[in-house]
Amino acid sequence: VAGRPGGTVRRGFGLRSLGRALCSVTGLLAGLAVVAALVPGAAEALELDRDLVAAQPWRIVGGHLVHFSIQHLVWDLVVLVGLGLACERRWPGRTLLALGLAVPVISFLFLGCAPHLDTYRGLSGLGSTLLVLLAVGLHREGVFRSVWTRHLPLLSALGFLAKVAFELGQGSAVFVQQADLFEPVPLAHLVGGTIGLLLGAVPADRPAGVLELE
C-alpha cells in the first residue's frame, strides 16, 4: 500500500509490476531456463548438440535455455532479466525481434563456425544482444545528458568488447570460472552483440524520454 496526495491509496503496484515481468519475453525465457534446470535430463535433451540437431531441430532453441551448472545459470539469469526488462520497457517490439533473430543466428553460426565444440548451452549470447541493444539505444536517444553520465552507454559497449577480447585471448569466461565444465563461446557473444547493435541503431518512432541524471 502506498499513499498519494489527496488521500488516494494506490494498491498492488508491486504485484502488477511482478505480473508484467513474468508475462514478458524476458520472464518467459528466464522461467523456461529455471524449469529446464530443475527437470532431470532436460539439459541433455535440449542442449545444442551438433551430432543430433539435424534429427532434433528443437535443440536450435533449447540450447539457449539450458546450462552447465547452477553458477552458469545464475549469472545468465541476472544478466538476462536485468537487461531484458529494461529493453522491453522501452522498446518491446525491437527487443522481441532482437531475441527472435539472435536465437537461430547464434545457433547456426555455432554449428558452422565452432567445429571444435560439440555442444552449446546458455543464455549469454542473448544477454549480449540485450546489453548492446540497451547501450546503443540509450546512446541513440540521448537518454543521459549530464556530463557525468552521457558516455555510460558507450562505456558499456566498450566493456562488452573488452570482455569478448579477453575470452578470445584467454579461452576462459570472465564471470563464470568453471573451465572443467565448459569453455566460453566468444562467437556467440559477438554475434549476439552485433544483432543488438544493428537493432539498437534503428531510430525509434517515439523516444521513451530523457533521464536528467547529475
C-alpha positions in Angstrom: 0.0 0.0 0.0 1.3 3.4 -0.9 -0.2 6.8 -0.1 -0.7 9.6 -2.7 -1.5 13.3 -2.3 -5.2 14.0 -1.5 -5.6 10.7 0.4 -5.9 8.4 -2.7 -4.4 5.0 -2.0 -2.5 3.1 -4.6 -2.6 -0.7 -4.1 -0.9 -3.6 -5.7 1.8 -1.8 -7.6 4.4 -4.3 -6.7 2.2 -7.2 -7.8 1.3 -5.6 -11.1 5.0 -4.9 -11.8 5.8 -8.5 -11.0 3.0 -9.7 -13.2 4.2 -7.7 -16.1 7.7 -9.0 -15.6 6.5 -12.6 -15.5 4.4 -12.1 -18.7 7.3 -10.5 -20.6 9.5 -12.3 -23.1 12.4 -12.0 -20.7 10.3 -13.5 -17.9 9.3 -16.4 -20.2 12.9 -17.2 -21.1 14.0 -17.0 -17.5 11.2 -19.2 -16.3 11.9 -21.8 -19.0 15.6 -21.8 -18.1 14.8 -22.4 -14.4 12.3 -25.2 -15.3 15.0 -26.8 -17.5 17.5 -26.7 -14.7 15.0 -28.5 -12.4 13.9 -31.2 -14.7 16.2 -34.2 -14.7 17.6 -35.0 -18.1 16.3 -31.7 -19.7 19.8 -30.3 -20.3 20.9 -33.3 -22.3 17.6 -33.4 -24.2 17.7 -29.7 -25.1 21.4 -28.7 -25.5 22.5 -27.8 -29.0 24.4 -31.0 -30.0 25.8 -30.8 -33.5 25.5 -34.6 -33.9 21.8 -34.6 -33.0 20.4 -31.3 -34.2 19.6 -32.4 -37.7 17.2 -35.0 -36.4 16.1 -33.0 -33.3 15.8 -29.3 -34.6 14.3 -28.1 -31.3 17.8 -28.0 -30.0 18.4 -24.8 -32.0 16.2 -23.1 -29.4 16.7 -25.4 -26.5 20.4 -24.9 -26.3 19.9 -21.3 -25.1 17.7 -22.4 -22.2 20.0 -25.0 -20.5 23.2 -24.6 -18.6 26.3 -26.5 -17.5 26.0 -25.6 -13.8 23.9 -23.6 -11.3 26.5 -20.9 -11.3 26.3 -20.7 -15.1 22.5 -20.4 -14.8 22.5 -17.7 -12.1 25.0 -15.4 -13.9 23.0 -15.7 -17.2 19.7 -15.1 -15.5 21.0 -12.0 -13.7 22.1 -10.5 -17.0 19.1 -11.6 -19.0 16.5 -10.4 -16.5 18.1 -7.1 -15.7 18.8 -6.1 -19.3 15.8 -7.7 -20.8 13.2 -6.0 -18.7 15.0 -2.6 -19.3 14.9 -3.2 -23.0 11.3 -4.4 -23.1 10.1 -1.4 -21.1 11.5 1.0 -23.7 11.3 -1.0 -27.0 9.2 -4.1 -26.6 8.9 -4.7 -30.4 12.6 -4.4 -31.2 13.5 -6.4 -28.1 11.4 -9.3 -29.3 12.8 -9.0 -32.8 16.4 -8.9 -31.5 15.9 -12.1 -29.4 14.0 -13.8 -32.2 16.9 -13.2 -34.6 19.6 -14.0 -32.1 18.4 -17.4 -31.2 18.7 -19.1 -34.6 21.6 -17.0 -35.9 23.8 -17.8 -32.9 22.9 -21.5 -33.1 23.6 -21.8 -36.8 26.8 -19.9 -36.6 27.9 -22.1 -33.7 27.2 -25.1 -35.8 29.1 -23.7 -38.8 32.0 -21.9 -37.1 32.9 -23.7 -33.9 33.6 -27.3 -35.0 35.9 -27.9 -32.1 32.9 -27.7 -29.7 30.3 -30.5 -29.6 27.6 -28.8 -27.6 26.3 -25.3 -26.8 24.3 -24.2 -23.7 23.4 -20.9 -22.2 21.7 -17.6 -22.4 24.8 -15.5 -22.5 24.5 -14.9 -26.3 21.1 -13.5 -25.8 22.4 -11.5 -22.9 25.0 -10.0 -25.2 22.2 -9.0 -27.6 20.3 -7.2 -24.9 23.4 -5.4 -23.4 24.4 -3.9 -26.7 20.8 -3.2 -27.7 20.3 -1.2 -24.5 23.6 0.6 -24.7 23.2 1.6 -28.3 19.5 2.5 -27.9 20.1 4.8 -24.9 23.0 6.4 -26.7 21.0 7.0 -29.8 18.1 8.6 -27.9 20.5 10.7 -25.9 19.0 9.5 -22.6 21.9 10.5 -20.4 22.7 14.2 -20.9 24.8 15.0 -17.8 28.5 15.5 -18.3 29.0 12.6 -15.8 26.6 10.2 -17.4 26.4 10.9 -21.2 29.2 8.4 -22.0 27.8 5.5 -19.9 26.2 3.6 -22.9 29.4 3.9 -24.9 31.5 2.7 -22.0 29.1 -0.3 -21.5 29.6 -1.2 -25.2 33.4 -0.9 -24.9 33.3 -3.0 -21.7 31.4 -5.7 -23.7 34.1 -5.6 -26.4 36.8 -5.9 -23.8 35.1 -8.9 -22.3 34.9 -10.7 -25.7 38.5 -9.9 -26.4 39.5 -11.4 -23.1 37.5 -14.6 -23.8 39.2 -14.8 -27.2 42.6 -14.3 -25.8 42.4 -16.4 -22.6 39.9 -19.0 -23.6 38.0 -18.6 -20.3 34.9 -16.8 -19.1 35.2 -13.5 -17.2 32.5 -14.2 -14.6 32.0 -18.0 -14.5 35.2 -19.7 -13.8 34.4 -23.4 -14.5 36.8 -24.4 -17.1 36.5 -28.1 -16.1 32.8 -28.0 -17.2 32.8 -25.8 -20.3 34.6 -23.1 -22.2 33.1 -19.8 -23.3 31.9 -19.2 -26.9 33.0 -15.7 -27.8 31.5 -16.1 -31.2 28.0 -16.4 -29.7 28.6 -13.2 -27.6 30.0 -11.3 -30.6 27.1 -12.4 -32.9 24.5 -11.5 -30.2 26.1 -8.1 -29.7 26.1 -7.4 -33.4 22.4 -8.1 -33.6 21.9 -5.8 -30.7 24.0 -3.1 -32.4 22.0 -3.3 -35.6 18.6 -3.1 -34.0 19.6 -0.6 -31.4 20.8 1.8 -34.1 17.4 1.9 -35.8 15.6 5.2 -34.8 12.6 4.7 -32.6 9.3 6.1 -33.6 8.6 7.6 -30.2 11.6 8.1 -27.9 10.7 7.0 -24.4 12.0 10.0 -22.6 15.2 11.5 -21.2 16.8 10.9 -17.9 18.4 14.0 -16.4 20.9 12.4 -14.1 23.5 14.6 -12.4 
